[in-house]
């Protein structure tokens, strides 16, 4: 089975309604070990084929998408989140509830995206490839959502941030390590 989402994986939104509850439950169960909180403000959401198929189906349902070109556009966009062979795709949420404080912090924390890392068992840290479109260098401001790709020779044992104001590391539990190991193995299928 390919790690990439194929058109055959996606059904029309009316058909999707028939199994939506079960699909949602399974996707939420898959997302749980892939949601990693680092410190107070950073949540890493590692994605895989199953979680992204669910998201494509939900977008199609919400927006009533039926045109083949639009469906393929969603598939292509979500496949980009997966990354390539040997990569773990991740969405980083920078979470600050108050809108004014969030706006201020996204300026103060500019550059933090370059201090993120995955720690391997031997202590080596691997920095992610970041999407430059998620930071406005001209304004010195981050987006509260960052798209990351970790190119890893093996599954990580911890995820962290070295930025002084956000410095923290989360050691992955067994379920998290198993989920990311499975996703890394699946990434080699494309």
C-alpha positions as a Python dict, from the first residue, in 0.01 Angstrom:
ca = {
    (1, 'X'): (0, 0, 0),
    (2, 'X'): (138, 336, -101),
    (3, 'X'): (178, 603, 164),
    (4, 'X'): (44, 858, -84),
    (5, 'X'): (-328, 931, -117),
    (6, 'X'): (-463, 814, -451),
    (7, 'X'): (-785, 922, -620),
    (8, 'X'): (-927, 571, -564),
    (9, 'X'): (-896, 628, -186),
    (10, 'X'): (-1153, 908, -195),
    (11, 'X'): (-1526, 861, -231),
    (12, 'X'): (-1790, 1120, -312),
    (13, 'X'): (-1921, 1313, -11),
    (14, 'X'): (-2263, 1148, -20),
    (15, 'X'): (-2111, 799, -3),
    (16, 'X'): (-1871, 922, 265),
    (17, 'X'): (-2168, 1014, 487),
    (18, 'X'): (-2252, 641, 512),
    (19, 'X'): (-1929, 566, 701),
    (20, 'X'): (-1838, 909, 835),
    (21, 'X'): (-1882, 825, 1205),
    (22, 'X'): (-1664, 513, 1184),
    (23, 'X'): (-1406, 690, 966),
    (24, 'X'): (-1391, 982, 1209),
    (25, 'X'): (-1347, 752, 1510),
    (26, 'X'): (-1065, 564, 1338),
    (27, 'X'): (-896, 889, 1227),
    (28, 'X'): (-917, 1037, 1578),
    (29, 'X'): (-767, 718, 1721),
    (30, 'X'): (-484, 743, 1464),
    (31, 'X'): (-430, 1112, 1540),
    (32, 'X'): (-405, 1067, 1918),
    (33, 'X'): (-51, 924, 1937),
    (34, 'X'): (61, 1160, 1661),
    (35, 'X'): (-36, 1474, 1860),
    (36, 'X'): (271, 1578, 2058),
    (37, 'X'): (267, 1874, 2294),
    (38, 'X'): (601, 2045, 2353),
    (39, 'X'): (589, 2302, 2629),
    (40, 'X'): (285, 2522, 2674),
    (41, 'X'): (238, 2664, 2324),
    (42, 'X'): (356, 2408, 2067),
    (43, 'X'): (155, 2113, 1937),
    (44, 'X'): (307, 1893, 1667),
    (45, 'X'): (48, 1703, 1462),
    (46, 'X'): (221, 1430, 1266),
    (47, 'X'): (12, 1321, 969),
    (48, 'X'): (-16, 994, 785),
    (49, 'X'): (-217, 858, 497),
    (50, 'X'): (-517, 764, 714),
    (51, 'X'): (-541, 1102, 890),
    (52, 'X'): (-508, 1290, 563),
    (53, 'X'): (-764, 1080, 375),
    (54, 'X'): (-1004, 1170, 655),
    (55, 'X'): (-920, 1539, 614),
    (56, 'X'): (-970, 1528, 236),
    (57, 'X'): (-1307, 1358, 286),
    (58, 'X'): (-1411, 1617, 544),
    (59, 'X'): (-1312, 1907, 315),
    (60, 'X'): (-1505, 1752, 28),
    (61, 'X'): (-1808, 1708, 253),
    (62, 'X'): (-1793, 2059, 401),
    (63, 'X'): (-1737, 2231, 68),
    (64, 'X'): (-1950, 1989, -138),
    (65, 'X'): (-1661, 1932, -379),
    (66, 'X'): (-1753, 1717, -680),
    (67, 'X'): (-1534, 1839, -965),
    (68, 'X'): (-1250, 1598, -1041),
    (69, 'X'): (-993, 1876, -1075),
    (70, 'X'): (-1085, 2014, -732),
    (71, 'X'): (-1074, 1669, -575),
    (72, 'X'): (-732, 1603, -726),
    (73, 'X'): (-618, 1946, -606),
    (74, 'X'): (-709, 1855, -247),
    (75, 'X'): (-534, 1519, -279),
    (76, 'X'): (-220, 1684, -414),
    (77, 'X'): (-219, 1948, -140),
    (78, 'X'): (-256, 1692, 137),
    (79, 'X'): (4, 1461, -18),
    (80, 'X'): (251, 1750, 12),
    (81, 'X'): (199, 1737, 390),
    (82, 'X'): (318, 1375, 390),
    (83, 'X'): (655, 1469, 244),
    (84, 'X'): (881, 1228, 61),
    (85, 'X'): (1052, 899, 130),
    (86, 'X'): (1209, 894, 476),
    (87, 'X'): (1015, 1201, 587),
    (88, 'X'): (756, 1254, 855),
    (89, 'X'): (514, 1533, 769),
    (90, 'X'): (391, 1750, 1050),
    (91, 'X'): (172, 2051, 1116),
    (92, 'X'): (292, 2262, 1407),
    (93, 'X'): (30, 2467, 1586),
    (94, 'X'): (155, 2766, 1784),
    (95, 'X'): (-120, 2798, 2040),
    (96, 'X'): (-190, 3121, 2224),
    (97, 'X'): (-558, 3175, 2309),
    (98, 'X'): (-574, 3554, 2332),
    (99, 'X'): (-563, 3707, 1982),
    (100, 'X'): (-365, 4018, 2085),
    (101, 'X'): (-112, 3815, 2279),
    (102, 'X'): (-89, 3565, 1989),
    (103, 'X'): (-12, 3845, 1742),
    (104, 'X'): (261, 3979, 1971),
    (105, 'X'): (412, 3633, 2033),
    (106, 'X'): (423, 3546, 1663),
    (107, 'X'): (653, 3844, 1618),
    (108, 'X'): (857, 3775, 1933),
    (109, 'X'): (902, 3409, 1843),
    (110, 'X'): (1011, 3472, 1483),
    (111, 'X'): (1295, 3233, 1407),
    (112, 'X'): (1176, 2963, 1645),
    (113, 'X'): (1091, 2744, 1347),
    (114, 'X'): (1466, 2706, 1289),
    (115, 'X'): (1523, 2570, 1641),
    (116, 'X'): (1277, 2279, 1620),
    (117, 'X'): (1416, 1927, 1620),
    (118, 'X'): (1355, 1555, 1643),
    (119, 'X'): (1600, 1372, 1871),
    (120, 'X'): (1722, 1026, 1769),
    (121, 'X'): (1816, 745, 2007),
    (122, 'X'): (2189, 829, 1982),
    (123, 'X'): (2123, 1192, 2083),
    (124, 'X'): (2155, 1334, 1731),
    (125, 'X'): (1903, 1608, 1654),
    (126, 'X'): (1743, 1652, 1314),
    (127, 'X'): (1598, 1989, 1214),
    (128, 'X'): (1287, 1990, 997),
    (129, 'X'): (1252, 2140, 654),
    (130, 'X'): (1020, 2437, 708),
    (131, 'X'): (778, 2596, 464),
    (132, 'X'): (912, 2948, 405),
    (133, 'X'): (560, 3062, 318),
    (134, 'X'): (464, 3023, 685),
    (135, 'X'): (691, 3306, 800),
    (136, 'X'): (693, 3666, 678),
    (137, 'X'): (1057, 3774, 697),
    (138, 'X'): (962, 4126, 588),
    (139, 'X'): (737, 4167, 891),
    (140, 'X'): (936, 3933, 1114),
    (141, 'X'): (621, 3737, 1192),
    (142, 'X'): (532, 3369, 1198),
    (143, 'X'): (209, 3206, 1097),
    (144, 'X'): (45, 3025, 1388),
    (145, 'X'): (49, 2713, 1168),
    (146, 'X'): (381, 2577, 1042),
    (147, 'X'): (428, 2294, 790),
    (148, 'X'): (732, 2079, 869),
    (149, 'X'): (905, 1777, 719),
    (150, 'X'): (1155, 1576, 922),
    (151, 'X'): (1393, 1368, 705),
    (152, 'X'): (1486, 1089, 944),
    (153, 'X'): (1712, 784, 920),
    (154, 'X'): (1515, 626, 1207),
    (155, 'X'): (1213, 710, 1422),
    (156, 'X'): (1268, 987, 1677),
    (157, 'X'): (1255, 938, 2052),
    (158, 'X'): (1179, 1304, 2134),
    (159, 'X'): (1054, 1626, 1976),
    (160, 'X'): (1172, 1964, 2094),
    (161, 'X'): (1230, 2334, 2049),
    (162, 'X'): (1552, 2515, 2134),
    (163, 'X'): (1418, 2871, 2108),
    (164, 'X'): (1493, 3036, 2446),
    (165, 'X'): (1136, 3154, 2518),
    (166, 'X'): (990, 2816, 2415),
    (167, 'X'): (1270, 2575, 2507),
    (168, 'X'): (1119, 2236, 2585),
    (169, 'X'): (1146, 1874, 2480),
    (170, 'X'): (891, 1594, 2495),
    (171, 'X'): (1018, 1237, 2516),
    (172, 'X'): (784, 1021, 2313),
    (173, 'X'): (591, 746, 2485),
    (174, 'X'): (571, 393, 2343),
    (175, 'X'): (250, 460, 2146),
    (176, 'X'): (392, 779, 1992),
    (177, 'X'): (718, 609, 1897),
    (178, 'X'): (532, 314, 1744),
    (179, 'X'): (302, 543, 1542),
    (180, 'X'): (589, 751, 1404),
    (181, 'X'): (794, 438, 1331),
    (182, 'X'): (504, 295, 1129),
    (183, 'X'): (461, 623, 940),
    (184, 'X'): (834, 647, 866),
    (185, 'X'): (833, 289, 735),
    (186, 'X'): (528, 367, 518),
    (187, 'X'): (698, 678, 377),
    (188, 'X'): (944, 452, 195),
    (189, 'X'): (655, 312, -9),
    (190, 'X'): (649, 617, -237),
}
